Amino acid sequence: MAFPEVGDTLDIFILRSMLHDGALTTLFLAEDQLSHEEVVLKIPCGDILNKPIILYHYQNEERISRQLDHPGIVRFIHRQRSRQYIIMEKLTGQDLRSKVGRNRSLELQEALILMDKLCEVVGYLHKHSIVHLDLKPENIICLSNSGIKLIDFGLASCNTLPDLLALDLQNPQGTPWYIAPEQLLGERSDPRCDIYSMGMLFYEMLTGQLPWPRSSKVRVARRRLRHNPTPPRYYNAEIPPQIQSIILRAISRHARGRYPSVGEMQTDLKNWQHLPITEGGRMDKKPSIWKRFFPGKAIPESNGKNQKTALSKGSPQIIGAIIDSSSRYNLLDEVRKQALIRSAEVTLVHVIEAESDCHTTRYGMTVEGEQMMAELDISVQNLRRFSIDPGIRLIRGDVVDVLGSFCMDLGAELLVLGVSRKEKSLLRGASLQQRLEKKKDCHCQVFVATEEHFSPEVDLKDLQADQLTAQQVLSCDIFLVDLWFEHLYYHTDSIYKLLLYPEQKLDPGETNCRFGQFLMSLKASGNWQEINVLLDPIHSQFHEVMTRMAKLQPDDHTGLQDIYTRESLPLSCKLKKQLGLVSSFLRSQLEKEPIPVPFLIDDTCPVGQPYLACYGPLLGALTLGQDLCTLIEKSMADK
């Protein structure tokens, strides 16, 4: 999968220009072909084996962005996508860095206004259990209407989501001279980390300086663990003592010395003139030489990192170990099958074994990493088509040790393996299975994925009902789930084509989709009249609906919305029920039924439930409804 370039079309977006080409991501200005709105696409780079932070940063922001909805936070736009990227609104304005830093400062009143707005945004995050952890001038956009927008949630932490950055990355993350001292020790869950960074921002707004050197060296940054900061009045004597007291409290090196909440800090900022003047507020000199040579007691190591190992809310866990790209499809098929059967969460793990840091090795890993990123794109989209949202983890170490630890830490029920990356290696799938099963701390079942020899789509037509085995019926169940999601995707994609390319004639013929081709093969065989009776009428109804949609005028968005909401979505729910009846029929042919697939026996229809529509075809169905409403509103406004 080639990296996109200016002029390319990515899903419904045309890439118009490149805004930023960074080490972790590339930003494009793009046009939404449907709404003609300008948006920004944030596409992660591919060197993920040398720089795993690229993948972790993207994955973290993409998940947290689903929980954000505040006027002071950049608006994230959620759509079904063919690869991994983030969609954001285009912002008009400049970042705070254009106003402060390097002897550039703000007047007190302007700084107070900005801090009040920032308190509102950060307070919203903390209320929703999110800590930003990377507050700095570059991540605060000052809008032309005097508002602000907070951006970049790649390093954020949310206590309702697994914190994979805390678990897998050893080095502290964030800009060293803005992050709290305890972040240098691995703390990522304490909201007071953001309060520290806000204090640093306020310090810089009023002085154009920072109390610590702008150095990315951890050795320099760690001075804050033992030393107190230079008071801001050393650089700007006009700062009121009460304001300095607020700043020094916010940037206390011990978290317990800071404001316990953003709300209390905001209250003091609004009422600073009524605060008492303290000795600390009057200080205008650097700490004494004595204090510099004999600083205070260092901040103790944080236990926060070790506490954040719970990765689920009681859901079963399945691990897919990506060992060889050639076995990836078999592995994904098995992971998907087991996840649907067990209603499980999925983690895909790639173990990085190379330790050399020479130029040749790094170049080879760059190429391999870019290939891996493309494969992960495909893997993620494959699983999301079934409303399975896999977590991705890249870990350095020994394969057996890493996977054994993962099984224990996640409490996984199943570890699915492929085969070795190295053709001549003794570490093949079966051998790895034996070595893992011998580990005393690996309590999950280890399974080596192999190619499925029975394909319902191809082979069912040649069998009689009494010839099916329990394993084949289970494969049929998974295929039926596949058909439902596939047809939902096919149907919504066809409607988008009507909207985007009205000049192209849409052929809604019943054999143009995978579902129709499957039914035709069953009819031709004459062996499965019972399945055709259950599925053929509703399949014909779908395509009759598509035919009527295709006959509408291109600008008849109201008519399209009416058919979609009154007929298409209810048909999707009815189809799910009929597929469940097919499953029941197939199982009735067996003496002993296999474990049921929850999707096929659950009466609840996932269509129209926004909390489920975070990715895949369900997200496509949700956004299609929203897009039709937007187009109708726009056409009414134009009249």
Secondary structure, 3 states (H helix, E strand, C coil): CCCCCCCCEECCEEEEEEEEECCCEEEEEEEECCCCCEEEEEEECCCCCCCCHHHHHHHHHHHHHCCCCCCCECCEECCCCCCCCEEEECCCEEEHHHCCCCCCCCCHHHHHHHHHHHHHHHHHHHHCCEECCCCCHHHEEEECCCCEEECCCCCCEECCCCCHHHHHCCCCCCCCCCCCHHHHHCCCCCCHHHHHHHHHHHHHHHHCCCCCCCCCCHHHHHHHHCCCCCCHHHCCCCCCHHHHHHHHHHCCCCHHHCCCCHHHHHHHHHCHHHCCCCHHHHCCCCCCHHHHHCCCCCCCCCCHHHHCCCCCCCCCEEEEECCCHHHHHHHHHHHHHHHHHHCCEEEEEEEECCCCCCHHHHHHHHHHHHHHHHHHHHHHHHHHCCCCCCEEEEEECCHHHHHHHHHHHHCCCEEEECCCCCCCCCCCHHHHHHHHHHCCCCCCEEEECCCCCCCHHHHHHHCCHHHCCHHHHHHHHHHHHHHHHHHHHHHHHHHHHHHHCCCCCCCCCCCCCHHHHHHHHHHHHCCCHHHHHHHHHHHHHHHHHHHHHHCCCCCCHHHHHHHHHHHHHHHHHHHHHHHHHHHHHHHCCCCCCCCCCHHHHCCCCCCCCCCCCCCHHHHHHHHHHHHHHHHHHHHHHHC
